[in-house]
Amino acid sequence: MNVLFNKSDRFLGMVSSWEDAEWIYFGIPMDFTVSFQPGSRFAPVRVREASYAIETYSVMLDRDLDELRLCDAGDLELPFGNVTESLHRIKTAVQTMIADGKRCFALGGEHLVSFPIVQALVEKYPDLVIVHLDAHADLRDDYLGEKLSHATVMRRISERIRPGNLYQFGIRSGTRDEIAFARQLGHFYPHEVKNPLEQVLGELQGRPVYVTIDSDVIDPAYLPGTGTPEPGGISSTEAFEAVRLFKGLQVVGADLVEVMPANDVSQRSAVLAAKLIREALLAIA
């Protein structure tokens, strides 16, 4: 395994070795292109700490993290401020996981980190479907002249996957052009997550799925610790109900991004993120 990880602790219940694990969980401490508030690079460490405030067992799913083969590999070591090299290292890390027969769950960091993960997965799964939960469309072609930004990530991803393979839920912010482009792509479900997701599950069955969750899809009343808070989001309850719907789908990878613990001295955002990761993994692993 020629991937550089800085491993100082592990997420609750993730006790398998790399060799024995089915899923590799890892942190991506990168927030180099954020447009409002930086700080999501500290999420991997803070969410690991917060995970010890919850149980390994889910009452709703009647499953326990102890029953799964999960390895917390630690955080990727990235050259601060070097976007191109950082994206290369992320892609290389995921390619290593795929070559070893693993599936991946990443905790950002900013949303741009999803792009190299998808690049790696598309090499193995050409018909990869992206399920995107977010407050923002992230479909700008560029942001202040930059093609690689957390505001352009889904545009770049849409260029790498097959037409019609991007499903977006919960969007409540974007430019007029972004929203028009989203509607043109064909699977755009603004404001809500659970109900429309439930309605398209049949379309997703049997297809390789990558799930990317921007924490700001949740209303800042529930999760204030995020870099670009957008009022009018879903409740934490709806977020949990939504990720449990992934049970039975062929999920080959997932991420949670844009958690910014420093924005929330109560730590409830980090705890919510930890519980969301637990519920998602118990549903899909």
Contacts in CASP RR format, 6 or more apart in sequence:
PFRMAT RR
TARGET T0000
AUTHOR 0000-0000-0000
METHOD contacts of the structure
MODEL  1
MNVLFNKSDRFLGMVSSWEDAEWIYFGIPMDFTVSFQPGSRFAPVRVREA
SYAIETYSVMLDRDLDELRLCDAGDLELPFGNVTESLHRIKTAVQTMIAD
GKRCFALGGEHLVSFPIVQALVEKYPDLVIVHLDAHADLRDDYLGEKLSH
ATVMRRISERIRPGNLYQFGIRSGTRDEIAFARQLGHFYPHEVKNPLEQV
LGELQGRPVYVTIDSDVIDPAYLPGTGTPEPGGISSTEAFEAVRLFKGLQ
VVGADLVEVMPANDVSQRSAVLAAKLIREALLAIA
1 18 0 8 1.000
1 96 0 8 1.000
1 100 0 8 1.000
2 96 0 8 1.000
3 73 0 8 1.000
3 76 0 8 1.000
3 89 0 8 1.000
3 92 0 8 1.000
3 93 0 8 1.000
3 96 0 8 1.000
4 76 0 8 1.000
4 77 0 8 1.000
4 89 0 8 1.000
5 26 0 8 1.000
5 73 0 8 1.000
5 74 0 8 1.000
5 75 0 8 1.000
5 76 0 8 1.000
5 77 0 8 1.000
6 74 0 8 1.000
6 75 0 8 1.000
6 76 0 8 1.000
6 77 0 8 1.000
7 72 0 8 1.000
7 73 0 8 1.000
7 74 0 8 1.000
7 75 0 8 1.000
8 45 0 8 1.000
8 74 0 8 1.000
8 75 0 8 1.000
9 45 0 8 1.000
9 48 0 8 1.000
9 49 0 8 1.000
9 72 0 8 1.000
9 74 0 8 1.000
10 48 0 8 1.000
10 72 0 8 1.000
10 74 0 8 1.000
11 25 0 8 1.000
11 47 0 8 1.000
11 48 0 8 1.000
11 51 0 8 1.000
11 70 0 8 1.000
11 72 0 8 1.000
11 274 0 8 1.000
11 277 0 8 1.000
12 48 0 8 1.000
12 51 0 8 1.000
12 52 0 8 1.000
12 54 0 8 1.000
12 56 0 8 1.000
12 65 0 8 1.000
12 274 0 8 1.000
12 278 0 8 1.000
13 56 0 8 1.000
13 65 0 8 1.000
13 66 0 8 1.000
13 70 0 8 1.000
14 25 0 8 1.000
14 65 0 8 1.000
14 70 0 8 1.000
14 71 0 8 1.000
14 72 0 8 1.000
15 66 0 8 1.000
15 70 0 8 1.000
16 22 0 8 1.000
16 69 0 8 1.000
16 70 0 8 1.000
16 71 0 8 1.000
17 71 0 8 1.000
18 24 0 8 1.000
18 71 0 8 1.000
18 73 0 8 1.000
18 100 0 8 1.000
18 102 0 8 1.000
20 69 0 8 1.000
20 71 0 8 1.000
21 69 0 8 1.000
21 70 0 8 1.000
21 71 0 8 1.000
21 102 0 8 1.000
22 68 0 8 1.000
22 69 0 8 1.000
22 70 0 8 1.000
22 102 0 8 1.000
22 103 0 8 1.000
22 285 0 8 1.000
23 68 0 8 1.000
23 69 0 8 1.000
23 70 0 8 1.000
23 71 0 8 1.000
23 102 0 8 1.000
23 103 0 8 1.000
23 104 0 8 1.000
23 105 0 8 1.000
23 281 0 8 1.000
23 285 0 8 1.000
24 71 0 8 1.000
24 73 0 8 1.000
24 97 0 8 1.000
24 102 0 8 1.000
24 103 0 8 1.000
24 104 0 8 1.000
24 105 0 8 1.000
25 70 0 8 1.000
25 71 0 8 1.000
25 72 0 8 1.000
25 73 0 8 1.000
25 74 0 8 1.000
25 104 0 8 1.000
25 105 0 8 1.000
25 106 0 8 1.000
25 107 0 8 1.000
25 277 0 8 1.000
25 281 0 8 1.000
26 44 0 8 1.000
26 72 0 8 1.000
26 73 0 8 1.000
26 74 0 8 1.000
26 75 0 8 1.000
26 76 0 8 1.000
26 93 0 8 1.000
26 104 0 8 1.000
26 105 0 8 1.000
26 106 0 8 1.000
26 107 0 8 1.000
27 44 0 8 1.000
27 74 0 8 1.000
27 75 0 8 1.000
27 76 0 8 1.000
27 106 0 8 1.000
27 107 0 8 1.000
27 108 0 8 1.000
27 109 0 8 1.000
28 44 0 8 1.000
28 75 0 8 1.000
28 76 0 8 1.000
28 78 0 8 1.000
28 90 0 8 1.000
28 106 0 8 1.000
28 107 0 8 1.000
28 108 0 8 1.000
28 109 0 8 1.000
28 113 0 8 1.000
29 41 0 8 1.000
29 42 0 8 1.000
29 43 0 8 1.000
29 44 0 8 1.000
29 45 0 8 1.000
29 75 0 8 1.000
29 76 0 8 1.000
29 78 0 8 1.000
29 108 0 8 1.000
29 109 0 8 1.000
30 41 0 8 1.000
30 78 0 8 1.000
30 86 0 8 1.000
30 90 0 8 1.000
30 108 0 8 1.000
30 109 0 8 1.000
30 110 0 8 1.000
30 112 0 8 1.000
30 113 0 8 1.000
31 38 0 8 1.000
31 39 0 8 1.000
31 40 0 8 1.000
31 41 0 8 1.000
31 109 0 8 1.000
31 110 0 8 1.000
32 80 0 8 1.000
32 81 0 8 1.000
32 82 0 8 1.000
32 83 0 8 1.000
32 86 0 8 1.000
32 110 0 8 1.000
32 112 0 8 1.000
33 83 0 8 1.000
33 110 0 8 1.000
33 112 0 8 1.000
33 143 0 8 1.000
33 146 0 8 1.000
33 148 0 8 1.000
33 149 0 8 1.000
33 150 0 8 1.000
33 151 0 8 1.000
34 40 0 8 1.000
34 110 0 8 1.000
34 150 0 8 1.000
34 227 0 8 1.000
34 228 0 8 1.000
35 143 0 8 1.000
35 149 0 8 1.000
35 150 0 8 1.000
35 151 0 8 1.000
35 228 0 8 1.000
36 227 0 8 1.000
36 228 0 8 1.000
37 227 0 8 1.000
37 228 0 8 1.000
37 260 0 8 1.000
37 263 0 8 1.000
38 227 0 8 1.000
38 260 0 8 1.000
39 227 0 8 1.000
39 260 0 8 1.000
39 261 0 8 1.000
39 262 0 8 1.000
40 108 0 8 1.000
40 109 0 8 1.000
40 110 0 8 1.000
40 226 0 8 1.000
40 227 0 8 1.000
40 257 0 8 1.000
40 258 0 8 1.000
40 259 0 8 1.000
40 260 0 8 1.000
41 108 0 8 1.000
41 109 0 8 1.000
41 110 0 8 1.000
42 260 0 8 1.000
42 261 0 8 1.000
42 262 0 8 1.000
43 107 0 8 1.000
43 108 0 8 1.000
43 109 0 8 1.000
43 259 0 8 1.000
43 260 0 8 1.000
43 261 0 8 1.000
43 270 0 8 1.000
43 273 0 8 1.000
44 74 0 8 1.000
44 75 0 8 1.000
44 107 0 8 1.000
44 108 0 8 1.000
44 109 0 8 1.000
45 75 0 8 1.000
46 259 0 8 1.000
46 261 0 8 1.000
46 267 0 8 1.000
46 270 0 8 1.000
47 107 0 8 1.000
47 259 0 8 1.000
47 261 0 8 1.000
47 270 0 8 1.000
47 273 0 8 1.000
47 274 0 8 1.000
47 277 0 8 1.000
48 72 0 8 1.000
48 274 0 8 1.000
49 270 0 8 1.000
50 261 0 8 1.000
50 267 0 8 1.000
50 270 0 8 1.000
50 271 0 8 1.000
50 273 0 8 1.000
50 274 0 8 1.000
51 274 0 8 1.000
51 277 0 8 1.000
51 278 0 8 1.000
53 267 0 8 1.000
53 271 0 8 1.000
53 274 0 8 1.000
54 271 0 8 1.000
54 274 0 8 1.000
54 275 0 8 1.000
54 278 0 8 1.000
56 64 0 8 1.000
56 65 0 8 1.000
56 66 0 8 1.000
56 278 0 8 1.000
57 63 0 8 1.000
57 64 0 8 1.000
57 65 0 8 1.000
58 64 0 8 1.000
58 278 0 8 1.000
58 279 0 8 1.000
58 282 0 8 1.000
60 240 0 8 1.000
60 244 0 8 1.000
60 279 0 8 1.000
61 244 0 8 1.000
61 247 0 8 1.000
61 279 0 8 1.000
61 282 0 8 1.000
61 283 0 8 1.000
63 282 0 8 1.000
64 282 0 8 1.000
65 278 0 8 1.000
65 281 0 8 1.000
65 282 0 8 1.000
68 281 0 8 1.000
68 282 0 8 1.000
68 285 0 8 1.000
69 285 0 8 1.000
70 281 0 8 1.000
70 285 0 8 1.000
76 89 0 8 1.000
76 90 0 8 1.000
76 93 0 8 1.000
77 89 0 8 1.000
78 85 0 8 1.000
78 86 0 8 1.000
78 89 0 8 1.000
78 90 0 8 1.000
79 85 0 8 1.000
79 86 0 8 1.000
83 112 0 8 1.000
83 148 0 8 1.000
84 148 0 8 1.000
87 112 0 8 1.000
87 113 0 8 1.000
87 115 0 8 1.000
87 116 0 8 1.000
87 148 0 8 1.000
88 116 0 8 1.000
90 106 0 8 1.000
90 113 0 8 1.000
90 116 0 8 1.000
90 117 0 8 1.000
91 116 0 8 1.000
91 117 0 8 1.000
91 119 0 8 1.000
91 120 0 8 1.000
94 104 0 8 1.000
94 116 0 8 1.000
94 117 0 8 1.000
94 120 0 8 1.000
94 121 0 8 1.000
95 120 0 8 1.000
95 123 0 8 1.000
97 103 0 8 1.000
97 104 0 8 1.000
98 120 0 8 1.000
98 121 0 8 1.000
98 123 0 8 1.000
98 124 0 8 1.000
103 251 0 8 1.000
103 252 0 8 1.000
103 253 0 8 1.000
103 285 0 8 1.000
104 117 0 8 1.000
104 253 0 8 1.000
104 254 0 8 1.000
105 253 0 8 1.000
105 254 0 8 1.000
105 255 0 8 1.000
105 277 0 8 1.000
105 280 0 8 1.000
105 281 0 8 1.000
106 113 0 8 1.000
106 114 0 8 1.000
106 117 0 8 1.000
106 254 0 8 1.000
106 255 0 8 1.000
106 256 0 8 1.000
106 257 0 8 1.000
107 255 0 8 1.000
107 256 0 8 1.000
107 257 0 8 1.000
107 259 0 8 1.000
107 273 0 8 1.000
107 277 0 8 1.000
108 255 0 8 1.000
108 256 0 8 1.000
108 257 0 8 1.000
108 258 0 8 1.000
108 259 0 8 1.000
109 257 0 8 1.000
109 258 0 8 1.000
109 259 0 8 1.000
110 150 0 8 1.000
110 257 0 8 1.000
110 258 0 8 1.000
111 134 0 8 1.000
111 138 0 8 1.000
111 150 0 8 1.000
111 153 0 8 1.000
111 212 0 8 1.000
111 214 0 8 1.000
111 257 0 8 1.000
111 258 0 8 1.000
112 148 0 8 1.000
112 149 0 8 1.000
112 150 0 8 1.000
112 152 0 8 1.000
112 153 0 8 1.000
113 255 0 8 1.000
113 257 0 8 1.000
114 153 0 8 1.000
114 157 0 8 1.000
114 212 0 8 1.000
114 255 0 8 1.000
114 257 0 8 1.000
115 148 0 8 1.000
115 153 0 8 1.000
115 156 0 8 1.000
115 157 0 8 1.000
117 210 0 8 1.000
117 253 0 8 1.000
117 255 0 8 1.000
118 128 0 8 1.000
118 130 0 8 1.000
118 157 0 8 1.000
118 160 0 8 1.000
118 161 0 8 1.000
118 210 0 8 1.000
119 160 0 8 1.000
121 128 0 8 1.000
121 208 0 8 1.000
121 210 0 8 1.000
121 252 0 8 1.000
121 253 0 8 1.000
122 128 0 8 1.000
122 160 0 8 1.000
122 161 0 8 1.000
124 252 0 8 1.000
125 208 0 8 1.000
125 252 0 8 1.000
126 162 0 8 1.000
127 162 0 8 1.000
127 165 0 8 1.000
127 207 0 8 1.000
127 208 0 8 1.000
128 161 0 8 1.000
128 165 0 8 1.000
128 208 0 8 1.000
128 209 0 8 1.000
128 210 0 8 1.000
128 252 0 8 1.000
129 161 0 8 1.000
129 165 0 8 1.000
129 166 0 8 1.000
129 167 0 8 1.000
129 204 0 8 1.000
129 207 0 8 1.000
129 208 0 8 1.000
129 209 0 8 1.000
129 210 0 8 1.000
130 154 0 8 1.000
130 157 0 8 1.000
130 161 0 8 1.000
130 165 0 8 1.000
130 166 0 8 1.000
130 167 0 8 1.000
130 209 0 8 1.000
130 210 0 8 1.000
130 212 0 8 1.000
131 167 0 8 1.000
131 169 0 8 1.000
131 197 0 8 1.000
131 204 0 8 1.000
131 209 0 8 1.000
131 210 0 8 1.000
131 211 0 8 1.000
131 212 0 8 1.000
131 246 0 8 1.000
132 138 0 8 1.000
132 154 0 8 1.000
132 166 0 8 1.000
132 167 0 8 1.000
132 168 0 8 1.000
132 169 0 8 1.000
132 212 0 8 1.000
132 214 0 8 1.000
133 169 0 8 1.000
133 170 0 8 1.000
133 193 0 8 1.000
133 211 0 8 1.000
133 212 0 8 1.000
133 213 0 8 1.000
133 214 0 8 1.000
133 217 0 8 1.000
133 239 0 8 1.000
133 242 0 8 1.000
134 154 0 8 1.000
134 168 0 8 1.000
134 169 0 8 1.000
134 170 0 8 1.000
134 171 0 8 1.000
134 212 0 8 1.000
134 213 0 8 1.000
134 214 0 8 1.000
134 216 0 8 1.000
134 217 0 8 1.000
135 170 0 8 1.000
135 171 0 8 1.000
135 172 0 8 1.000
135 173 0 8 1.000
135 214 0 8 1.000
135 216 0 8 1.000
135 217 0 8 1.000
135 228 0 8 1.000
135 230 0 8 1.000
135 233 0 8 1.000
136 151 0 8 1.000
136 171 0 8 1.000
136 173 0 8 1.000
136 174 0 8 1.000
136 214 0 8 1.000
136 216 0 8 1.000
136 228 0 8 1.000
136 230 0 8 1.000
137 154 0 8 1.000
137 168 0 8 1.000
137 171 0 8 1.000
137 173 0 8 1.000
137 174 0 8 1.000
137 175 0 8 1.000
137 178 0 8 1.000
137 179 0 8 1.000
137 181 0 8 1.000
137 182 0 8 1.000
138 150 0 8 1.000
138 151 0 8 1.000
138 152 0 8 1.000
138 153 0 8 1.000
138 154 0 8 1.000
138 155 0 8 1.000
138 178 0 8 1.000
138 214 0 8 1.000
139 152 0 8 1.000
139 154 0 8 1.000
139 155 0 8 1.000
139 158 0 8 1.000
139 174 0 8 1.000
139 178 0 8 1.000
139 181 0 8 1.000
139 182 0 8 1.000
140 149 0 8 1.000
140 151 0 8 1.000
140 152 0 8 1.000
140 155 0 8 1.000
140 175 0 8 1.000
140 177 0 8 1.000
140 178 0 8 1.000
141 147 0 8 1.000
141 152 0 8 1.000
141 155 0 8 1.000
142 149 0 8 1.000
142 152 0 8 1.000
143 149 0 8 1.000
143 151 0 8 1.000
143 152 0 8 1.000
146 152 0 8 1.000
147 156 0 8 1.000
148 156 0 8 1.000
150 258 0 8 1.000
154 166 0 8 1.000
154 168 0 8 1.000
155 181 0 8 1.000
157 166 0 8 1.000
158 166 0 8 1.000
158 185 0 8 1.000
163 185 0 8 1.000
164 185 0 8 1.000
164 186 0 8 1.000
164 187 0 8 1.000
166 185 0 8 1.000
166 187 0 8 1.000
167 187 0 8 1.000
167 189 0 8 1.000
167 200 0 8 1.000
167 204 0 8 1.000
168 182 0 8 1.000
168 185 0 8 1.000
168 187 0 8 1.000
168 188 0 8 1.000
168 189 0 8 1.000
169 189 0 8 1.000
169 192 0 8 1.000
169 193 0 8 1.000
169 196 0 8 1.000
169 197 0 8 1.000
169 217 0 8 1.000
169 242 0 8 1.000
170 189 0 8 1.000
170 190 0 8 1.000
170 191 0 8 1.000
170 192 0 8 1.000
170 193 0 8 1.000
170 217 0 8 1.000
170 233 0 8 1.000
170 234 0 8 1.000
171 179 0 8 1.000
171 182 0 8 1.000
171 188 0 8 1.000
171 189 0 8 1.000
171 190 0 8 1.000
171 191 0 8 1.000
172 190 0 8 1.000
172 191 0 8 1.000
172 230 0 8 1.000
172 232 0 8 1.000
172 233 0 8 1.000
173 230 0 8 1.000
179 188 0 8 1.000
179 190 0 8 1.000
182 188 0 8 1.000
187 200 0 8 1.000
189 196 0 8 1.000
189 197 0 8 1.000
191 233 0 8 1.000
192 234 0 8 1.000
193 217 0 8 1.000
193 234 0 8 1.000
193 238 0 8 1.000
193 239 0 8 1.000
193 242 0 8 1.000
194 234 0 8 1.000
194 238 0 8 1.000
194 241 0 8 1.000
194 242 0 8 1.000
194 245 0 8 1.000
197 242 0 8 1.000
197 245 0 8 1.000
198 245 0 8 1.000
201 245 0 8 1.000
201 249 0 8 1.000
204 249 0 8 1.000
205 248 0 8 1.000
205 249 0 8 1.000
206 249 0 8 1.000
206 250 0 8 1.000
207 250 0 8 1.000
208 250 0 8 1.000
208 252 0 8 1.000
209 246 0 8 1.000
209 249 0 8 1.000
209 250 0 8 1.000
209 251 0 8 1.000
209 252 0 8 1.000
209 253 0 8 1.000
210 251 0 8 1.000
210 252 0 8 1.000
210 253 0 8 1.000
210 254 0 8 1.000
211 243 0 8 1.000
211 246 0 8 1.000
211 251 0 8 1.000
211 253 0 8 1.000
211 254 0 8 1.000
211 255 0 8 1.000
211 280 0 8 1.000
211 284 0 8 1.000
212 254 0 8 1.000
212 255 0 8 1.000
212 257 0 8 1.000
213 239 0 8 1.000
213 243 0 8 1.000
213 254 0 8 1.000
213 255 0 8 1.000
213 256 0 8 1.000
213 257 0 8 1.000
213 276 0 8 1.000
213 280 0 8 1.000
214 257 0 8 1.000
214 258 0 8 1.000
215 223 0 8 1.000
215 225 0 8 1.000
215 226 0 8 1.000
215 256 0 8 1.000
215 257 0 8 1.000
215 258 0 8 1.000
215 259 0 8 1.000
215 269 0 8 1.000
215 273 0 8 1.000
216 223 0 8 1.000
216 226 0 8 1.000
216 227 0 8 1.000
216 228 0 8 1.000
216 229 0 8 1.000
216 230 0 8 1.000
216 258 0 8 1.000
217 233 0 8 1.000
217 234 0 8 1.000
217 239 0 8 1.000
218 233 0 8 1.000
218 234 0 8 1.000
218 235 0 8 1.000
218 236 0 8 1.000
218 239 0 8 1.000
218 272 0 8 1.000
219 231 0 8 1.000
219 232 0 8 1.000
219 233 0 8 1.000
219 234 0 8 1.000
219 235 0 8 1.000
220 226 0 8 1.000
220 229 0 8 1.000
220 230 0 8 1.000
220 231 0 8 1.000
220 233 0 8 1.000
222 235 0 8 1.000
222 236 0 8 1.000
222 268 0 8 1.000
222 272 0 8 1.000
223 236 0 8 1.000
223 259 0 8 1.000
223 264 0 8 1.000
223 268 0 8 1.000
223 269 0 8 1.000
223 272 0 8 1.000
223 273 0 8 1.000
224 263 0 8 1.000
224 264 0 8 1.000
224 268 0 8 1.000
224 269 0 8 1.000
225 259 0 8 1.000
225 260 0 8 1.000
225 261 0 8 1.000
225 262 0 8 1.000
225 263 0 8 1.000
225 264 0 8 1.000
225 269 0 8 1.000
226 258 0 8 1.000
226 259 0 8 1.000
226 260 0 8 1.000
226 263 0 8 1.000
226 269 0 8 1.000
227 258 0 8 1.000
227 260 0 8 1.000
227 263 0 8 1.000
228 258 0 8 1.000
234 242 0 8 1.000
236 272 0 8 1.000
239 276 0 8 1.000
240 275 0 8 1.000
240 276 0 8 1.000
240 279 0 8 1.000
243 276 0 8 1.000
243 279 0 8 1.000
243 280 0 8 1.000
243 283 0 8 1.000
244 279 0 8 1.000
244 283 0 8 1.000
245 283 0 8 1.000
246 280 0 8 1.000
246 283 0 8 1.000
246 284 0 8 1.000
247 283 0 8 1.000
247 284 0 8 1.000
248 283 0 8 1.000
248 284 0 8 1.000
249 284 0 8 1.000
251 284 0 8 1.000
253 284 0 8 1.000
254 280 0 8 1.000
254 284 0 8 1.000
256 273 0 8 1.000
256 276 0 8 1.000
256 277 0 8 1.000
256 280 0 8 1.000
259 269 0 8 1.000
259 270 0 8 1.000
259 273 0 8 1.000
260 269 0 8 1.000
261 267 0 8 1.000
261 269 0 8 1.000
261 270 0 8 1.000
263 269 0 8 1.000
264 270 0 8 1.000
END
